[in-house]
Amino acid sequence: MTPRGNSRVCVFAVSFCLFSGVLTGFSSVTDRRQTVSLSGKWRLTNGNGSVSLPAEVPGCVHSALQQQGYIQDPYFRFNDVSYRWIAFDNWTYTTTFTASTQLRTKQKVQLVFDGVDTVATIWLNEIIVWKTDNMFRTYDFSVRDLLKDGDNELRVSFLSPVLYASERRKAHSAYRVPPECPPDVQKGECHVNFIRKEQSSFSWDWGPSFPTTGLWKDVRLEAFDVLQLLQVSSVPLYNSSLSQWRVQVELLVDAVQTTNGRITLSIAELDSEQTFQTQFLPGKTKNSFTLHINTSSQVKLWWPNGHGDQPVYHLAVGGFQDGFLILNTKSKVYFRTVELVQEPIVASPGLSFYFRINGKPVFLKGSNWIPAHSFQDQLTPAVLRNLLQSAVDASMNALRVWGGGVYEQDLFYSICDEMGIMVWQDFMFACAMYPTEDDFIQTVREEVIQQVQRLKSHPSIIIWSGNNENEAALATDWFSIPVSQRPLYLKDYVTLYVNNIRAIVQEEDQSRPFLVSSPTNGAESEQEGWVAANPYDPHYGDTHFYSYILDCWDWRNFPRTRFASEYGFQSWPSFSTLQPVSIKEDWSYTSNFTSHRQHHENGNQQMLLQAGLHFHLPNSTDNLKRFTDTLYITQVMQAQCVKTQTEFYRRSQSEIIEGKGHTMGALYWQLNDIWQAPSWSSIEFGGKWKMLHYFAQSFFAAVLPVGFEDDDTLFIYAVSDLSRDLKLRAVVTVYSWTDLDPVCTLKSDPLPVPGGSAAAIFKQPVAALLAGCGRCTRLTCLLTFHLEDSSGQQGPTNHHFLCSPKDAQGLQRPNITVRHIVAISLIYLFIYLFIYLFIYTEIKHCMEAVM
């Protein structure tokens, strides 16, 4: 533990080898591994047998019921409540398969479940082989002696996750583990903290309650005679004193018996290869090797989006025994270093909190990621890629995978690697206290080990975080815990997150930093026994900040924090997104549907209150128009609010004011949606961008002008993420609300703007600025501004309102007409050409056939 106030720099030099594709495994003549997929068609029945239907694996009960026509779209209208019965029932998945003689005569046959959601008993040929209790674990068992000739029956019997959680709560009688239930407005289920599954599946303030049940990942048999390679992880480290990279390679191997052999590791592009004599012991073992990278080879580094490329190398792993190849696989390799810097700042109490990537301080720009679907089997690769591409298209370089969802699938992290998206990875604990009984701790330990081993090879992941908001919940007494009982809960907190999760991460992965919680005071929280007196202290760590009542256009209402990892405002999705899950009677802001869909207390009213501060609220006599206009004005409000707050954080990165500042991260809440409902997202369910996301393209730009007023003086800052220095001037254009032609234009003198900084380049009292324009007042004019250097404009054009638009004088209703005639004509033309070519081709084929 570092003495209070001393410099604290957590340095993690690391590169990553990313396992890609299927292990090619055992290509020798002496040990060919056999894999038999058991995914596909299964049979699904409920507890009393009254419901029986085909079901796809991977999948879940809700998906199967919908696919077979037993239920409608669960997202339609009030179906989240109508279909509560599904989560209260027990369900059984059954399949039959044949096991060939060749497979059954292998020395070892493993039955593997990549994901079981959640509490289940697994039977093979009427014999119990295992019981599961954790959605986030892979389970595998030896079943060779249970297999038989002919049909084999595999049955997985699930308990209701809601009833199981309730029973676990009842069994924990010594003291309560809050919260008992979600707020009524969420229409959710209770005691989700007693079951290791997606915490938001019991409901959240942006999502429905769909406590899923099912085999949500693949199922298979794996058979072998000698050994099989279960997993490859590769975490190369950089020795700065020697200026050399080394790749720490871990092979998780399952061996039938003691096996002697040699392992060859090579990265051909870097002219690096080493061979090791090794011995694999019986059972599952983790075997570590170090490949030293040839110092004469130049290593190209992986950079976050906007800071460079993401070059990839390839690691080849070969295993040989007595001249025979017994294992063979390849992995992708990325190189980069990461440091979390927490050290004293001149003229400021507390510590800094920022990330250095490859030795360069990087401002994290991005958002928070939630599960993209209530039913993970329905989340397609195309949807996943589209969402992540949308993040990149908005100039984001980071996403925080929030701790109330799921550890995302491999493809998510692989795409982040390719696109240069840094990932702040929470462990799956959120907004709750948790039990610490031995069986709970043990399943969490296995969960953490498996997830760290699976994910640590990804360069995109730059930090682990133990939980979401649980330090803050304990410190600020969210759950009204009596003072006399506080030490008990603090002990449980340290037991779970420090003595277990943190200890495992430090053992499994020394390559990146670990925070116990978010928000947290980081090193200061550690000094205070892991729970700080005020985890929201802006002088330390990261902060979460929400205020829906204060004027979001006033930057003075925001905390000048070191790192903003959550902040945001709600809006409704567009009508085109809501329409498929609603009917005409729902299309009113005061309907039962809009009330039902809002899971944040007073959320609908808060949106209108905030919008009403600066805009006239819709008042059309046409009910549908008033509804769609209201949806629109919430998006306008959200976009402008998040823009103002984000720009405040970005311009605060290089200055300390009243001891606060040096902000080095802005991750707004939230990127994506889980269903069609009001939320804090910038992308609607289905992928449509809200206005906020279009705004993000500008306010996350690499070079950005930020304008604001302080004491009636206009300031413009130039913000630059670039590595090179710039010399920029501000160009301010004054417009009248009545005319598209500018009233006047002002230019400042060029000033130096160092790379990776924010600098003030324009300052003028608003009254003097308007007086110089002749015929402008605050009510009649507005401003736009941009940055220029000797080569032209740099970055986007920004705007600044001198008054609320609802008070603007001369603002006229636009006369905009959209015509589709040309587009429709072209569509008809293409259809005509297609039909013509089709008919011509068919006639030609027929004539050729006749001839």
MOMO-V566961 format. One record per run of one state. SS is the DSSP state (helix for helix, strand for strand, loop for the rest). FROM is the first residue (numbers start at 1). TO is the last residue. If there is no record, write none. Layout:
BEGIN
ss: {SS,SS}
from: {FROM,FROM}
to: {TO,TO}
END
This chain:
BEGIN
ss: {loop,strand,loop,strand,loop,strand,loop,strand,loop,helix,loop,helix,loop,helix,loop,strand,loop,helix,loop,strand,loop,strand,loop,strand,loop,strand,loop,strand,loop,helix,loop,strand,loop,helix,loop,helix,loop,helix,loop,strand,loop,helix,loop,strand,loop,strand,loop,strand,loop,strand,loop,strand,loop,strand,loop,strand,helix,loop,strand,loop,strand,loop,strand,loop,strand,loop,strand,loop,strand,loop,strand,loop,strand,loop,strand,loop,strand,loop,strand,loop,helix,loop,helix,loop,strand,loop,helix,loop,strand,loop,strand,loop,helix,loop,strand,loop,strand,loop,helix,loop,helix,loop,strand,loop,strand,loop,strand,loop,helix,loop,strand,loop,helix,loop,strand,loop,strand,loop,helix,loop,helix,loop,helix,loop,helix,loop,helix,loop,strand,loop,strand,loop,strand,loop,strand,loop,strand,loop,strand,loop,helix,loop,strand,loop,strand,loop,strand,loop,strand,loop,strand,loop,strand,helix,loop,strand,loop,strand,loop,helix,loop,helix,loop}
from: {1,8,20,34,38,40,47,52,58,61,68,79,83,84,89,91,99,101,105,108,114,117,118,119,125,127,135,139,143,144,147,151,159,161,172,184,187,192,195,196,197,199,203,204,205,207,208,214,215,219,225,227,240,244,256,259,268,271,272,281,283,293,302,303,310,311,313,322,324,343,345,346,348,349,354,358,360,363,364,370,376,379,381,394,398,402,410,420,422,427,430,431,438,456,461,466,468,469,470,476,483,509,513,516,518,519,520,521,523,528,542,546,555,558,564,568,571,572,575,582,584,587,592,598,603,613,623,652,656,658,660,662,665,669,679,680,683,684,689,690,691,700,703,711,713,721,726,737,742,748,751,754,757,766,772,781,790,792,801,805,808,821,851}
to: {7,19,33,37,39,46,51,57,60,67,78,82,83,88,90,98,100,104,107,113,116,117,118,124,126,134,138,142,143,146,150,158,160,171,183,186,191,194,195,196,198,202,203,204,206,207,213,214,218,224,226,239,243,255,258,267,270,271,280,282,292,301,302,309,310,312,321,323,342,344,345,347,348,353,357,359,362,363,369,375,378,380,393,397,401,409,419,421,426,429,430,437,455,460,465,467,468,469,475,482,508,512,515,517,518,519,520,522,527,541,545,554,557,563,567,570,571,574,581,583,586,591,597,602,612,622,651,655,657,659,661,664,668,678,679,682,683,688,689,690,699,702,710,712,720,725,736,741,747,750,753,756,765,771,780,789,791,800,804,807,820,850,851}
END
